[in-house]
Amino acid sequence: MTLHQTILTLLILQGAMGAFDVIYHHELRCALPQQKTAAYELRLHAIRSCLYGLVFAGSAWFVWGGAWLWLLWGIVLIEVVLTLMDFVEEDRTRRLPASERITHTLLAINAGALFGLLGWLSLSWAKLDTGLYPTPYSGWGIVLSIMAAGVFASGVRDAFASRALYRGCAAEPFDFGPGAQTFLISGGTGFIGQELVRHLLELGHLPILLVRDPLKASMQFEGRAACIASMDQLSVSTRVDVVVNLAGEKILGLPWSAKRKARLIGSRVRVTNALVAWIEKAETKPRLMLSASAVGFYGVKDLDEVRALDETSEAQPCFTSELCQRWEEAGHKVVGSGVPLKLLRMGLVFDRHAGALPAMLMPIRIGLGGPLGSGRQIMSWIHLQDVVGVMAWLCRRQHSSPEIATYNLVAPENPSQREFIDVAASLLGRPALFKTPLAPIRLLLGEQSCLLLDGQRVTPARLLTEGYAFRYPTLALALRQICFKRPS
């Protein structure tokens, strides 16, 4: 193997390890594009990826002679500087898992060997006349060309994610009531929890977060939120004004085996019980507890069912209904301590950079969108800003104690899945002709396919009766804001 071939091999290895780092660590493990503190880091990643794409594509087919060699080394130097800046930013904003640090170390070692050999080869390339000379190594060229396309795509994706995160930082905070208050929050690092904590911090409130990894959570909020791993770490003399219970393992993912169903229920009930137990012992009781649930409480409905489900509608004999019932029942005990309980049955929560919506919009953006199955299933949804808005609205109100009140957190408009596709495609200026058949989805997802293929017409009856004003009452208004506008 020639020196040039060795360099190309190391470059392919660098690309493979980089792809693992991006897919496993950035996307799957920490969902970096969903972290509001990651906007600058993603911008660095976008620039680095595009530069790596140039190096991969250029090295795939050419020898860089004369002045072109200095351009190549200029790109390499910029890449090194950006990598060092990225290391600093990562240490500032998040806690890296051991596997990511090991991957970074291996990347640095490989890059050192790569650049060292490139420097040696450059001694002969510098003697060439200025120009780009085709290489004879077509096999390496094909592999590196594929990697170049992948890393360019990753850079573009990170650039859009960074832009969305920067734009998302301008949302106007909500009013949670007068004075600085203390909020005890489970699930504060999740999709909804992050948005809630950000608003509270902007308004000068103190969030206390019950999380699995306090150090990671503290870094996520730049040390501005108190973080605990267990309720035993919170003194019963601590004054808490509002408890917000959002904790729960993601329901969509691995198959619903008996073991996973038990884990999904346990992740919700266990945390709720811990919060209620602490409240029972607290010297000063909170004035309110908000506890999340879902419209899955109402179970699966026939596609021809036209009756809207309100807060008085009954549960059904299915897993999603059992999950929500067990979750809600665990919170009922808090009224024994004289604390009002508000149960928040949420529909599908929409936001521009997290949750289910980005994945739902992606096929439409690239012109491959279309309905799932018949498209007749009803979507009960709500904008993320209205989820936080309802929480703030409930915190401002006076509540009799003790009481349990249930609220359906869904928008007043309930489009079908076909109508959702049509509105999104129209706003994005894309066709929506590719229908996804039912059978493959049911085969792939099994029992949990009901989350995508079976709808519910849920109405926010109590919110409308009691006077909550939705920021985004219609699908068109919500999608237009998410796709094009700055947050209001």
N, C-alpha and C positions, 0 to 999 in steps of 0.2 A: 504494500500500500504506500502510495506517495505521500509526501508531506501535505499536499493540497487535499488529497482524499481524506487524510486524517482530520484535517481542519473541518471539512464538510461533515464528517461523521460526528465530531464533537458539536457542531452547530445543530445537527439533527437531534442529538441527545439533549442539547439545551432547550430546543423547541418542545420536545416531548415532556421534559420535566416542567417547563413553564406551563404547558397545557394542563398537566395534572394540578399544578398549583392554582391555576385560575378556576378550573372546573370544580375540583374537590374543596379547596379552601375558600376561595372568594365567592363562588356561587352556591355550592351545596351546604358547606359547613357554617359560614357566617352570613350568607346572603348579602354580600357587600353592597350591591346596588340598592338595597332597601334601607341601608343605614344612613341616616341624615348627616352623621359626622364624617362620612366617607366621601363627600363630594370632591374634596381636593385630592385625596388619594386616587380616586377613579380618574381624575383628570391627568394625573401623572401616569397612570397605567395606560390611558388612551394614547398619550404621546409616545411612551416607550414602545407600545405594541406597534404603532405605525412605523417607527424607526426600525424595530426588529423586522417588520415586514419588508422594508427596503433592503436590509442586510440579507435576509433569506432569499429574496427574489434576485438581488444582484449577484450573490454568491452562487446561486443555483446554476447560472449559465455563463458567467464572465470572470475573467482575470482583470483586475483593476491595475492598469499601467500608468506610470508617471503621475500627473496631477490628479488623476482619478483616485489614486491610492490615498492621497491626502484627504480627499473627500470621504473616503471610506473610514479612515481613522478619525476624522471629525465626527462622523456619525457615532462611532464607537465611544469616543470621549463624552459626547452628549448623553449617550446611553448610560455610561458609568455614573455621571453626575446625577441623572434622574433616578437611578437605582439608589444612590446614597440618600437623596432627598426622600425617596419612598420609604426607606428604612426608618428615617427619623419620624416621618408622618405616621407610620404604623405604630411605632412605640408610643407616640403621643396620644393616639386616638383609640387604640384597641389592644387587647391582650391576645398575642398570637399563641395558638396551640403548639405543642411540642413538634407535631408532624410538620407544621408550616415552617418552623425555625430550622428543622433538619433539611427540609426541601430547599430553603434559601441558602443554607450552608453548602449543599451539594451544587446548587446553581452557581454559587460564587467560586467554588473550586473548579468546576468545569469551565466557567468563563475565564478564570485565570490561565488554565492550560490552553484554552482556545486562543486567547489574545497573545499569550507567549509564543505559540507556534505561528500565529499570524504575523507577529513581529519578525520572526526568523524568515518566513516566506517573503515578507515585504522587502527584504534586502535585495532579492532578485527582481521582484516586481517594480521596484523603484528605478531599475536600469532600463525598463521598457519605455518606448515612446508613449506619450499620453494617449490613452484610448482604452476601450473595453474590448477584450479579446475572448471569443467563445471558448468554453472549456469542453473537453471531450467526455466529461463525466455525466452523461445524460441520466443515468439511474439516480444519482444524488440530486440532479437538477429537478427531476419530477417530484421527488419527495419534498425537497425544499420549496418548490413552487406551491405544492398543496399546503405546506405549513405557512407560507407567506400569505396565502388567501385566508387561512384560518386566523392568523394573528392580526391581519388587517380587520377582519370582521369583528374580532374581540375588541380591537381598539375603537372601532366605530360604536359598538355596543356600550363600552365604558364611557365614551364621550357623551352619548345620549343620556345615559344614566346619571352622569355627573351634572349635566345641564338640568335634568329634571329635579335632582336633589337641590341644586342651587335655587331654582325657581320655587321649589316647595318650601324653602325657609322663610318666605315672606308672608305666610298666612297670618291673618290678624288673630291675636289670642282672644279667647272667650272670657267672659266674666263669671267667675266661680263664687262670687259673693265678696263682701267687704272684708278687709284685713288680711293679714298673712295667715294662712291655714296650713295644717299638717295633714297630708294624705298618706295613708298606708295602702300600698298598691301591690297586689300580686300580679305577675305577668307584665310587669312594667317595661320589659325589654322586647315584648312582642310587637306585632304589627300595630295594634290599636294602642297598646300601652306606651310605645315610644311617642306617639303623637300627643297623647294625654300628658305625659311627663314634660314634653317640650313646652306645651302651653302653660303648665303650672310653673315651670321655672321662669318663663318669661314674665309671669305676673308676680313673682316674688314669693310663691308658696314653697313649702318644704315637702318634697316627696320622699317617703321611706319605702324602698323597694324590697320586696321579698323575692329573692332570685336564687338560682342554683349556683351562680358564680359571681359573688359580690364584687371582686376586683375587676372582672370584665365589664360588669354593669356600670361600675363607677367610672371607668375609663370611657365608656360609651357616652356618658353624660358629663364628661370632663370634670369629674369629682364634685359636681354640684348637687347630686342626690345621695342621701344616706342609703346604704345597701346592707341587707342582712341575708343570711342563708337559712335561718330558722327563726321561728317566733320566740324561741327561748332566748334569743339575743336581744329582744326588745323588752325593756323594763315595763312592768305593769303600771309604773308611775308616769310613763311617757304619755303626754296629752296628744291624742289623735282626733282630728275633727271629722274626717270622712275616710271610710274604708272602701276601696275599689277592688273587687275580685275579678280578675281577668285571666287567671292562670288556667291552663289546660293544654294537653298535647294536641298537635294538629290532627284533625280527624281524617283528612284525605292523605293517603300514602300507602303504607303497607296493607295487605289484605286484612279484613276484619275477622281474624281467627278468634276463637274463644279467649285466648291469652291476650290478644291485642285489645279486644273489647273491654276486658277487665282492666287493662292498663289505661285505656282512654277514660273510663269511668273513674278509676282510682286517682288519676292525675288531677281531676277536678274536685272530687269529693274530699280527698286528703287535704288539699290546700284550704278548701272552704272550712273544713272542720277545725284546722289549726287556727284560722282567723277568728272563728266563732269562739273557740276555747280561750283565746287571748282576750277577746272582748269581755267574756264572762268574768275574767280576773282583773280587768283594767280598773284602776282607781277612778278615773274619769271616763265615762262612756262616750264613744263617738256620737255625733248627732245624726249620722246617716251611714248606711251601707248600701253600695251599688254592687250588684252581682250579675255577671254576664250569664247569658243562656243563649239559645238559638231558636229560630223558627222551626228547626227540626223537631221541636216539642210536639208539633201538630202532625207529624208523621207524613206519609205519602198520600197524595190525593189524586183522584182520577182526573185525566186531562179534560174531561167534559164537565167537571165540577165548576160551577160559576159562582157559588156562594163564597164570599170573602170570609176569612178566618180572623176573628178578633181575639182579644185577650180572654174571653170567656169560653172559647172553643176548647174541646176536649183533646187529650192526648190519644195516641193510637198505639196498637201493639206491634211496635217495630223497634229496632235498636236505637235509631236517632232519638226517638221519643223517650225511650227508657233512659238514655244518657242524659238528656236535658232534665227529666223528672228527678233523677238521682242528684244531679248537680243543684237544682233549685231546692230540693228538700233539705239538703245539707245546710243551706243558708237560713232556713226557716227558724232554726233554733235561736237566732240572734235576737228575735223579738222578745224572747224571755228575759233579755238583759235591758229591755226598754229601748232598743235601737230600731228605728224604722228601716225596712228592707225594701229596695226597689230592684225587681228582677228585670233584666234587659234582654229580651229575646230578639237577637239580631238576625237580620237577613244577610245576604251576600254583601260584604263591605267593599266599596269601590274606592280606589285611590290610584294616583298616576304611576307610582313606582314600587308598590308592594301589594300583597294580597293576590287574589285570583285575576283581577282585571288585566294586568299587563300580558299574562299568558293568553287570556281570551281575545285580546286585541291583536296579538302578534300575527296570526294567520290572516287577519283582515288587512293589516298594514302591508303585507307582502302579496296581497291579491289572491289569497287562497282561502278566504273566509267562507262560511256557510253555516246553516243550522245544524245542530246536533239532533239526529233522529228526525222526528216529525217537525221539530221547532215549535210545537204548540205548548210545551211546558211553560208555566208562568214563572217569571223571575221576581222574587221579592228581594229587593236590594236597598242599599242606603249608602250615601256618600260618607266617607270617613269624617269629613268636617261636621256632618250632622250627628254622627255617633258621639263625638266630643261635645258638640253643641247641646245634645240632650243631657249629657252628664253635667255640664255646667248649669243648664237650666234647672235640673233637679237639685243641684247644690244651692242654688239661689232661693229656692222655694221653702215655705214653711211646711213641716210635716207633723202630723199627729203621731204620737208615740204610745204604744208600739203599733205598727201597721205593716202589712205586706201588700205591695202594689206591683202589678205586672205591666210592662210596657213593650209593645211590639216596635222594635227599632227597624222600621222599613219605610221607604218613601211612599207617598200617597199613590204614585203611579206604578202599576204592575204590568209591565210589558211581557209579551211572550218571548221566548228565546229567538224566534224568527224576527220579531219586531226589534229586539236588541241588535241583532246582526244588521238589519236594514238601516237603523239609525246610525250605528257606528260606521258602516260602510259609506253611507251618504256623507257623514262628517269628514271622513278620511279620503273621500273621493276614490274609493276602490270598488271593484265588483265583489259580489258575494254569492258565487254560483256553486261552490263545492260543498255539497251536502255530505255529512258524515253519517253512515248508517248505524243503526242501533246495535246490531249484533257484535261488532268488534269491541265497542265500548263496554258492553255488558260482560263480554268474555274477558276483557283485560282488567276491569275494575271489580267484577263480581258484585257483591251486595252493595258496595259503596257507589256503584254507578247511579244509584237513586239520587245522589247529590247533584248529578248533571242532567239526568234524563227525566226526573219526576219533579214537577213543580208544585208550588203552593201559592194560592192567591191570598196573601196576608195583608191586613190593613192596620195602620197605626191608629186605631180608634181612640185609645185613651189619650195619646199625644194630641190628636186633633181636637178632642173634646176639651182638654185642659188648656189648649191655647199655645202649644209649641209651634213656632214659625220655622218651617224648613228652609234652609239656605238653598237646597237643591231638590225641589219637589218632583221634577220631571227628569226622565232619562236623558233627553236631548240637552238640557241645561247642564247636567252633571258631566256628561261625556265631553261637551264643548269646553267646560272648564278644565277637565283633566287633560284633554289632548292639546289645547291651544292657549288657554288663558292662565294668568297668574292667579293664585288663590286669593279669594276675597277675605 
